[in-house]
């Protein structure tokens, strides 16, 4: 059973809710490059802006965690219960006290806050990688669809030539009217396919606009041809790159360290905090006095600290398991994307170097044979359809290679250059 390649062009569209803060529709850009699209998305995407603001907020926490509690100022007075002169008491007391956590607690709290900010940064990195991947997917999809629309529009001229040939043969009595009707019908079917392609183009364009934090219906100008994709580096190197750079792996490692610090802090909570104070006493008709005070916390409720230590140990174990899961998922994603990219490139090269030349030769032979009356019209029509489908699948497979390259970059966690050998050829 044959599958119409036009029906395979439907991309997976991911819509995000419209932002009421969008500006009015702007004129289409004269030329949009893939690099420009990625930079705009990273700069303007609403989800990334939200995470950046949260990251910036988290960066303010270490200073708060390390700071000492506010000092306490106390004022008191003492007088006789009977016959006193309150508020003009015979004794006045003014005290200033400062609480100090036990040695090392403040630095541990600061370290925990820093790790939490680092985890937020890793979340931002992961979301940035997601947005970049989706922008590249949409860009390659949109460019491929527009290429297919151009191919289909050019094919209409071929069909009209076939109508002319069929009409000439029918007028001369060498062909049938059915051939002429079939050729005209094929043009109508092609127009219907163009409508489907334009609908798909609109969907992908809206997706790309949304990623760029633009209104979905804003015009999007011409796309500069995206970089051609070549064979990726060996999988072993990609596995190593992913282990060092994938944000999910780095976030899991940071969580392990965060709960290691948490455990150390809970172990120090057994040690008492203390307060230092100085008190001044103004005593009527006697010498004034200055007194120093030291207060020490009595951590007698040890069970809560023991529970906190156990919690930190279990969260650390959970983070180790999460790290292992992230590493396994990373390896799977790299392996899957690497294989699919290689498959897409092989498919594209097969269409470009083998099937398209064969289809062009077949159509030329059929067209010449039909004009000479050696080939019937159905054979000519079939060869035309085959040529059109191979051209369409060539454009689609090239776009699919770009999509898979973007997914491989996401799996590794860094931008990588999959340059096609064609890009290194010198211009004649």
Secondary structure, 3 states (H helix, E strand, C coil): CCCCHHHHHCCCCCCCCCCCCCCCCCCCCCEECHHHHHHHHHHHCHHHHHHHHHHHHHCCHHHHHHCCCCCEEEEEEECCCCCCCCCCCCEEEEEEEEEECCCCHHHHHHHHHHHHHHHHHHHHHHHHHHHHHHHHHHHHHHHHHHHHHHHHHHHHHHHHHHHHHHHHHHHCCCCCHHHHHHHHHHHHHHHHHHHHHHHHHHHHHHHHHHHCCCCCCCCCCEECCCCCECCCCCHHHHHHHHHHHCHHHHHHHHHHHHHHHHHHHHHHCCCCCEEEEEEEEEECCCCCEEEEEEEECCCCCHHHHHHHHHHHHHHHHHHHHHHHHHHHHHHHHHHHHHHHHHHHHHHHHHHHHHHHHHHHHHHHHHHHHHHCCCCCHHHHHHHHHHHHHHHHHHHHHHHHHHHHHHHHHHHHCCCCCCECHHHHCCCC
